[in-house]
Amino acid sequence: MGTDANGLSPGLRVLRQDDWDTWYDTLLRGFGGVPEAAEERELWRALTEIDRSLGIWDGDECVGTAGAFSFRLTVPGGASLPVAGVTMVSVAATHRRRGLLTSMMRRQLDDVRAWGEPLAVLTASEPAIYGRFGYGNATLSLTAEIDTTRVGLSVPDGTDDVRVRYAVPADVLDVCEALYARLVPARPGMLARRPGWERLGVLDPESERAGASPLQCVLAEREGETVGYARFRVKPEWELSGSNGTVAVEDVVALDPAADAALWRFLFGIDLTSKVTVRGRPVDDAWLYLVSDQRRCHPRLRDSLYVRLVEVGAALEARTYQAPVDVVFEVEDAFCPWNAGRWRLSGDTKGASCERTADAADVALTVRELGAAYLGGVSLAALAAAGRVREIRPGALAEASLGFGSAVPPWLPHGF
């Protein structure tokens, strides 16, 4: 199977409802072939947006998959931007190196542009793949393994006013989702979820527990108001010297510092445990500044959300800039050539404009670097130091780098 003159595979088409099981089985095989629990499979069936999903067929066999969820993403300045959440991408091992992935990426980005969504975003199972399609790593996430026998917490005033109580995760799902929604506008990179996505946070198949307990939940309350929640599992372990259990934190959401501290204090203090593990947390997570010893928390960073500007002008106009910026970018974009050329960005904390220009360029870069810097978590100056961005007009790089920054680091709260 090759591609046609437009670079598209002959068997590429929008998914049909009746083909979902075959399509999804192809996806699972591409990720190792381990069957999912029935409730997990049914949730992804319900969340799949059929008309935004693609399959490649070789005769009756599905050999390639790709999808795009409809999200709204918070960008610097607090605006909520419609984005395509690229997902469920796979190519059958029997059909590698035939251009199938490129064909799907080509069709998908053309579709995203036609849908009027200026950004596409994804999380990468293999980070080396997507740079050639213009995606840049825009956010990092924090993972840690905290020795709670040797690490203490110093909590802020008001923590003792917060009550923490157990709740059945499914019973308080609406309360927790409402709390999450209140925080979405405050941090770039957060996703405003469509109905149904809240179920992902309480999906709890036994096959995913790795010997730990079923999902547990506590609510943080103050004067009758719910101000936070935490979801977690406990994995009991015993040694000759005694208990050595682990608290595996899945999610912590809080409306204020005291509520956040109350939840972390609870998680650090669960009986018969000596370790708290966290993953996928923001790089400025508050507990980092409450602990007595960061070294014994073993913090590590990992790439998280990749951003692709589908429409450079619309994307750069949609966010604000923390310092005034008036810069002409020379943008290289071989995969989406409608973005290539010079763009004048003028903006500040109140808004921005970005239009094509014939003026001389101040800074030269590819669309991949624009995507990496877009949410304010990656510095254009740092990219320049790596040779990925080139300053043409002296002083323009510092101006753009400062403007693109964000007071709050961007964070992707969950995968898709």
N, C-alpha and C positions, 0 to 999 in steps of 0.2 A: 504494500500500500504506500503510494507516494503522495504528493500534493499537486494541486492544480496550479495554474499560472498566477493565482492570487496568494499562493502559499497555504491554501486550505486543503485539508484531507477530504477526499471524495465522500467518505462515510460520516462526516461531521454534521451533526444536526442537534437542534434543541430537544431536550429530553421529553419523552411522552410518559404520561402517568403509568401506563401499563408496563413500561420498561424499567420502572424504578428498582425492583428487586434485582434484576440482572445487572443493572448499572451499579447498584450499591454493592453487590457481591464482587464486582470487578474492583471497586474501590477498596474493599476489605482485603482482597487478595493482594493488591498493590502494597498494602501496609502490613503484610505478613500472613494474612489468611486466618487469623484467630477469630472465631465467631464471637459476636457480641451477645450480651443478654437480651432477651426479648424486649424488655422495657427500654433499653438503650436504643435498639434498632427502631422501635416504634416512635421514639421521640425524634430521632433524626429524620424519619420518614415525614413526620408532621412538620418539621422545621424546613425541610427542603423546599425551595421555591422552584417549582418545576419549570416555569417559563424562563428562569434565569440560569438554568443548568444545561450543560452540554455533554454529549456523548459522541465517541467515535466508534463506528461499527465496521467490522470486517466481515461482510456477509451477515450472518446472524449473531456473530460474537461481538460483544462490547469490549473494546480494547483501550479506551481512554475515557476519562471522566473529568469534569470540572464544574464548579458551581459558583454562585455569587449571591450571598445573603444581602438583604436590604437593611442597612443600619443607618443611624445618624451618629456622627463622631464629633466630640467636642474638640474645637481647635483653639489656639491661643486667642484670648479675648472673650471666650465663652460662647461663641456661636456654635450652633449644631448643624453640621454639614452632612448632606446625604452622601453616603459612600457605598461602594460595592465591596462586601467582605468576601474576598476570593477564598474558596474552600474546596475540599473534596477533589483535589487534583491528583490524578494518577495516570500512568501509562503501563499497559501490560508488559511484563518482562519479555514477552515474545515479539514485541513491536517497538523496541527501543531503537533510538538513533535513526528514525525515519521521519523526523520532523513533526510528530504528532503533538508534542507539547507546544512547540512554537505555533502550530496551527490553532490550537485551542486558545493560547494567549492572544494571538492576533484577533480571532473572532471575538473573544471576550472583551478586550479593550475597545474594539469598535462598538460592541454592544453598550458598554458602560458609557461611552461618549454619547451614543444615541439616546440613552436613558437620561442624560442631563446630569450625571453624577461626576463631579470634577476630580474625585479621588477614588482609587482602588487601594485596598489594604489587605494584608494577609499575614499569617504566621507560617514560617517555613519549616517543614520537616527536614529539609536539606538546604541550609542557607546559601550554598554556592550556586543554586539554580537560578534565582530570580533577578539577580543584578542585571543580567543581559536583557531583561524585559523592562528595565527602568525602575525597579523597586529598590528603595534604600532603607536600611534598618534605622528606624526613627525612635524606638523606645527600648529600654533595657528593663529587665525585671530582677528582683532580688530573691535569692534562695539562701536559707540559713539553717544551721543545725545548732541549737542553743543548749548548752549544758546548764540546766536549771539548778543543779546542785551547787554550782559555783558562780552563777550569774544572778545578781539581784536586780530589782527594779526600784527606781526612785520616782514616785508618782506625784503628779501635780495636786495642788489644792482642789478640793471638791470631789476627788475620786471616791472618798468614803460616802458621799451622798448618793452614789449610784448603786442601785441594787441589781445583782445578777441572778437570773433564775433560769432553770431548764425549761425548754419548750420542745414539743414535737416538731421537727423541721417542716413537715408538710402542712401542719396546722397553722403555722405563722408565716407561710410563704408570702401572702399579700402584704403583711406588715414589713417584712424584710425587703421586699421589692420596692415598696414605697420609700424606705430609707435609702436604698441604693439610688433611686431616681433623683433624690434630693442632692446627692453628691455629684452627679454626672456633669452639671455645668461648671463645676469648680476646678476641674483638672483636664488639661488636654489629653487626648487619647482614649478617654472613657467612651463607652458605647451606650447610647440610648436604645434599649432593647424593645423589640416588637413583642406583642403578647405571645406567650408560649415559651419565650426564652428563659423566663424565671424558673421553669422546671429543670433546666440544666443544673442549677445550683443544688438541687436536692436529689438528683439522679444518684442512686445508691446501689448498683448491682453488686452482689457479693464477690463477683470475679474481680472487681476493682479495689477491693479493700486490703489486699496483701496481708491478710491475717489480723487486720485491725477490726474494731467494733463497727457496727452500723453507724451511719452519720448521726452526730449529736448536734444540738443547737442550744445556745443560751441567749437570752435577751438582756440587754442593759436598760434599766428603767430609772427614771428620776421623776418623783412627784406624779406618778401615774402615767408618764409619757415614755414611750419606747424611744431610746436615743442611740441604740446600737445593737448589733448582734454578732455572734461568732458561730461558725460551723466548723466541726472538727471530728476527728476519730481518735480513739485511744487504742494503742497496741500494747497489751500487757506482755511483759517479758520478766523472767526471773533468772537470777544467777545464784550461786552458792552464798553470795554476800547479801542477797535480798532482791527487792523489786528493782527493775530497770526499764520501766515502760516508757513509751513515746506518745506524745500528743502531736498528731499530724493535723496542722491547721489548714483548713480548706478556704476559709473566707472570714474576714473581719471588716465590719463596716461600722463607723461611729460618726456622730454628728459633731462632737467636740472633744477636746483633749482629755477631759476627765472620764468621759464614757469610754474612750479608746483605752486609756490606762486601766480602767476597771476590768475591761475584757482581757487585756494581756496579763494583768495580775492574776485573774482567774485561771487562764491557760497555763501560766507558769506554776501554779500551785496545786494542780490536780494530784490527788493522792496516788501513790505507787508509781509515779513517773519521775524520770530524771532528765528528760530531753523534750524539747519542743522543736518540731521541724516546720518551716514555712517555705513556700515556693510561690513564684509569680507575684510577689509583692512589689509595691513602688519602691524606688531606690531611696526615697526619703522617708520610709515608713517610720512612724513616730517612736516605736519601741527601740529603734537604734539609739535614740537620745535619752532613753530612760534606763538602759541597762548599765550595770556597773563595769562590764568588761566586754567590749565589742569583739576582741580577739577570740574569746571562747564561744562566740556565736557563729564563727566560721562563715561570714557573709561571702556570697559569690554572685556575680552578675552574669546574665544571659541575654542574648538578643531576643526581642519579643515581636513588636509590631513593625512590619515593613510597609512603607507608604509609596504609592506611585501617583504622581500628578498626571491625571488624564487630560485636564484642561489647565494649562499653566496659569493663564490670566485669571480665570474664575477662581482657582484654588488660592492663589496669592491674594486676591481681593477679599476672600471670605474670612480671613483672620486679621487680627490687629498686630501691632508691633510695639514692643515695650519702650522703644526709643525712636525718634524720627529717622526715617530712612528715605533716601531718594537715590536709587541705584539702577543702572542699566545692566541687566544680566544678558550675557550671550549663552543661550541654552542649546545644548546638543541633545538630540533625541532621535536616534536612528529608527527606533521601533514605532514611534508615534510622531511622524515628521511634521504634523500640524503644530507641534509645540516648538519646533526648532526655530532659532533666530533670536532677535534682540527684544527684550521686554523691559520697559521702564516701570519699576515698582516705586510708588510714593505712598508712604503711610506713617501712621503713628498709633497712639493708644485709642484713637477715636474711629479709625477706619483706614481704608487703603484703596488705591486704584492701581491696576496693572494693565498696561496697553502695549501693543507693538510699537516699535520706534525705529527710526533710521539713525538715531544718535549713536555716537561711539560707545562701545561696551566699557563698563567699569570692572566687571567681574565675569569670568568665564567658568562654566561648570556644566556637567551633564544633568539630565533630569533625575538621575539616581541620587546625586548629592542634594538636589533641591528636596527630594522626598525625605532623605535622612534628616535634613535640618528643619523640615516643615513644622513639626510640632514643638520645636523649641528645646528639645532634649539633646541635640547634637549641634555642636558649634561649627559654623562655617569656617572659623579661624582654625579649628582643629583639623577639619578636612583639608584646608589649605596647607597646613603643616605636613600632612600626609601626601601632598602633591595631587589631591583630588579636586581642588579649587584653585583658580589662578586669578590673582589680583592684577588688574590692568591700570586702573587709576589709583595712585597712592592714597591711602586713607579709606577707600571704598569698602575694603574687606572688614575693617574694624566697625565701620558704620553699619554694614549689613549684619555682621555677626551679633552685635549688640541688639539690633532691632529684632532679629529673629528669635532671641532668647525667650525663655518663659520663667517667671518667678516660681512656678510650681512645675516640677519635672513631669513630663507626660507618662502615662501609665495605661496599659491595656489590662483590664481587670480579669478577663477570662479569654480562653481561646474560642475558636469557631471553626 
